[in-house]
Amino acid sequence: MKKLDKLIIKTFVGPFVATFFVTLFVLIMQFVWKYIDDLVGKGLDTPVIVELLVYTSASLVPLAMPLAVLLSSIMTFGNLGESFELVAIKSAGISLLRFIRPLFFLSAVIGTGAFLFANYVIPVANLRAKSLLYDITQSKPAFNIKQGVFYNDIPGYSIKVAKKDPDNKTIHQVMIYDRSPSGGNSGDERLILAEKGTMELTPDKRYLNFTLENGWRFEERSSNRGSGSNNELIRLGFKTYKKPFDLKVLAFDRLPLDAFASNQQMLNVRQLNEGIDSLRRIDSSYIRTVHAYVTTRYPFYKWKDTGWLASAPPLKTDNFYEVIPEKSRRLVLERVESNLRETETSLTVSAKDYTDNRSKIALFKVEWQRKFSLAAACIVMFLIGAPLGSIIRKGGLGTPLVFAVIFFVIFNIFFMTGEKMARKDVMTSWSGMWLANIVLLPIAGFLVYKAMNDSNLFNKEAYYRAFQTLKKYIQRRRSQHEISA
């Protein structure tokens, strides 16, 4: 490796690492804002939140790498151009393609690493992240009784307190409406009123203990005797009454990972290939089902039986209904209607299953193509960023960030549009998932051509001179037209 290659690689690695983590952080924040309503108020422990963010960040790595390559390549060549190092390199007779060659190979290595990461690490991270996120979204909010509002998250109970002291334990004017079967016979209703009390969670947060003072307990019991039914109201006064509540329903439970293992996002390339083959075999079973229901009931012969036609009497009417004997019409119509209903039901179910299966195949193909297209996007982004940085010749984070955001937005729009069209089977899976790369690759070639010819693509003075030349040409043509008129 020559000194020039070491210089360029050393200049590139620092910005790449920094921009990669910044990009990853921005994408993680986007995820947090998307699911902020599901995370807040659940009483989640810090390790659970950290685990979710770690798994989510792993799944965002392939999307962060192309942007990091784009931004760091613009910054690298922008810094070299701003410090006139590019001028010195070109004056030494070294072409643009030669001094971007080491970073091109490095981008290919990054893309290969992105593919390997997407193929072996991301399926596991997606499995754990989706499972954990599902558990979080399905869990109920943490226990939090607000004053003056009925709390109904504990099954069978409605709790209301008129006032809570600042210690968050002492409560006043307590009302507990008990409909749980554990407090008596099923159907019995109980009401507890107390002037004040305290509430306290057990150390394991499994039970909530209410200690109530100076109150009444009302209970209505129903008894069936003979043909009539009688209800009796029981009222009990108390000085101190303890009421425990089981908070198991509010606990954060983890579902087994196997429940999400069949999703296409949790599979690597080999497993996706096996899944696609299995789904295609299911397709053939639907075809056999349709063939069995249609051809056995409504046969269409390839060749007519000429001997039978020769001896058959010709029909005297175009209406087949009139040919059927009157005494057999009812039986024939009932059999036809029965066959039509049975066939329609079977074919409707088979058609729906076939459509669902085709949609699932499309999802598997999209995920298969995603692993390769995002890896190739690292190379495409470098081919845009390297010549773009040498053209604009601006280092730092300002101008490179603007251009990086513009091209990444273009990439993201076409990538999401292509993915959606591939999922809906409007486009083939490969064309939909590679749409962004296909659109940006000609732009990359154009920028490389302009950079090799030292184009003033982003030079304001060049555009100003071109505008002045065009203005003078228009004025000259106008003057000639006035003279001729």
Residue pairs with C-beta under 8 A, 6 or more apart in sequence:
1 102
4 89
4 94
4 99
5 101
5 102
8 76
8 80
8 99
8 100
8 102
8 103
9 102
9 103
9 106
11 76
11 79
11 80
12 72
12 73
12 76
12 103
12 106
15 71
15 72
15 75
15 76
16 68
16 69
16 72
16 110
18 72
19 67
19 68
19 71
19 72
19 75
20 64
20 65
20 68
20 72
23 64
23 67
23 68
23 71
24 57
24 60
24 61
24 64
27 57
27 60
27 63
27 64
28 53
28 56
28 57
28 60
31 56
31 60
32 39
32 53
35 133
35 137
38 133
38 136
38 137
39 49
39 136
41 141
41 142
41 144
42 136
42 139
42 140
42 141
42 142
42 252
43 141
43 142
43 143
43 250
43 252
44 136
44 252
48 132
48 136
48 252
51 128
51 132
52 129
52 132
52 133
52 136
55 125
55 126
55 128
55 129
55 132
56 125
56 129
58 121
58 122
58 125
58 129
59 122
59 125
59 126
59 129
61 114
61 117
61 118
61 122
62 114
62 117
62 118
62 122
62 370
62 371
62 374
62 375
63 374
65 110
65 111
65 114
65 374
65 378
66 374
66 377
66 378
66 380
66 381
66 408
66 411
67 381
67 404
67 408
69 107
69 110
69 378
69 381
69 382
69 385
70 381
70 382
70 384
70 385
70 404
70 407
70 408
71 385
71 400
71 401
71 404
72 385
73 103
73 107
73 381
73 382
73 384
73 385
73 386
73 388
73 389
74 385
74 386
74 388
74 389
74 392
74 400
74 403
74 404
75 389
75 395
75 396
75 397
75 400
76 103
76 386
76 389
77 86
77 100
77 385
77 386
77 387
77 388
77 389
77 390
78 389
78 390
78 392
78 393
78 394
78 395
78 396
78 399
78 400
79 389
79 395
79 396
80 86
80 89
80 389
80 390
81 87
81 389
81 390
81 391
81 392
81 393
81 394
81 395
82 393
82 394
82 395
83 395
86 390
86 393
89 99
90 96
90 454
95 452
96 387
96 390
96 448
96 451
96 452
97 448
97 452
100 386
100 387
103 382
103 386
104 379
104 382
104 383
104 386
107 378
107 379
107 381
107 382
108 378
108 379
110 378
111 375
111 376
111 377
111 378
111 379
112 375
114 374
114 375
114 378
115 371
115 372
115 374
115 375
118 370
118 371
118 374
118 375
119 268
119 269
119 371
120 268
123 265
123 266
123 267
123 268
123 271
124 266
126 263
126 265
126 266
127 257
127 260
127 261
127 263
127 266
128 257
130 260
130 263
130 265
130 266
131 254
131 255
131 257
131 259
131 260
132 254
134 255
134 260
135 252
135 253
135 254
135 255
136 252
139 250
139 251
139 252
139 253
140 153
140 249
140 250
141 153
141 250
142 250
143 153
143 201
143 208
143 247
143 250
144 151
145 151
145 159
145 161
145 164
145 171
145 199
147 161
147 162
147 163
147 164
148 160
148 161
148 162
149 160
150 158
150 159
150 160
151 158
151 159
151 160
152 158
152 159
153 249
153 250
154 245
154 246
154 247
154 249
154 250
155 180
155 249
156 178
156 179
156 180
156 181
156 182
157 176
157 177
157 178
157 179
157 180
157 245
158 176
158 177
158 179
159 174
159 175
159 176
159 177
160 174
160 175
161 171
161 172
161 173
161 174
161 175
162 172
162 173
162 174
163 171
163 172
163 173
164 170
164 171
164 172
165 171
165 172
169 198
169 199
169 200
170 196
170 197
170 198
171 196
171 197
171 198
171 199
172 195
172 196
173 194
173 195
173 196
174 192
174 193
174 194
174 195
174 196
174 197
174 210
174 212
174 215
175 191
175 192
175 193
176 191
176 192
176 210
176 243
177 189
177 190
177 191
178 189
178 190
178 191
178 192
179 189
179 190
183 190
184 190
184 219
184 221
185 221
185 222
187 222
188 219
188 220
188 221
188 222
189 219
189 220
190 217
190 218
190 219
190 220
191 217
191 218
191 219
192 212
192 215
192 216
192 217
192 218
192 241
192 243
193 215
193 216
193 217
193 218
194 212
194 213
194 214
194 215
194 216
194 241
195 213
195 214
195 215
196 212
196 213
196 214
197 210
197 211
197 212
197 213
198 210
198 211
199 208
199 209
199 210
199 211
200 208
200 209
200 211
201 207
201 208
201 209
201 247
202 208
202 209
205 247
205 251
206 246
206 247
206 248
206 251
207 244
207 245
207 246
207 247
208 244
208 245
208 247
209 242
209 243
209 244
209 245
210 242
210 243
210 244
210 245
211 240
211 241
211 242
212 238
212 240
212 241
212 242
212 243
213 239
213 240
213 241
214 238
214 239
215 237
215 238
215 241
216 235
216 236
216 237
216 238
217 235
217 236
217 237
217 238
217 241
218 233
218 234
218 235
219 233
219 234
219 235
219 236
220 231
220 232
220 233
220 234
221 231
221 232
221 234
222 229
222 230
222 231
223 229
223 230
223 231
223 232
260 266
264 272
264 275
264 360
264 363
264 364
264 366
264 367
265 367
267 275
267 364
267 367
269 368
269 371
272 364
272 367
272 368
273 368
275 364
276 361
276 364
276 365
276 368
279 357
279 360
279 361
279 364
280 361
282 357
283 354
283 357
283 358
283 361
286 350
286 353
286 354
286 357
289 346
289 350
290 347
290 350
293 343
293 346
293 347
293 350
294 343
294 347
297 339
297 343
315 323
317 323
321 329
324 332
358 425
359 423
359 425
362 422
362 423
362 424
362 425
362 429
363 423
365 422
365 429
365 430
366 419
366 422
366 423
366 429
366 432
366 433
368 429
369 422
369 429
369 430
369 432
369 433
369 434
370 419
370 433
373 415
373 433
373 434
373 436
373 437
376 434
376 437
377 411
377 436
377 437
380 437
380 440
380 441
380 444
381 407
381 411
381 440
383 441
383 444
383 445
383 447
383 448
384 407
384 440
384 443
384 444
384 447
385 404
385 407
386 448
386 451
387 444
387 447
387 448
387 450
387 451
387 452
388 403
388 447
388 451
389 400
390 451
391 447
391 450
391 451
391 455
391 457
391 458
392 399
392 400
392 403
392 458
394 400
407 440
407 443
410 436
410 439
410 440
411 436
411 440
412 436
414 435
414 436
414 439
414 440
415 433
415 435
415 436
417 435
418 427
418 431
418 432
418 433
418 434
418 435
418 436
419 432
419 433
420 432
421 427
421 432
421 435
422 428
422 429
422 431
422 432
422 433
423 432
426 432
427 435
431 438
447 457
450 457
456 462
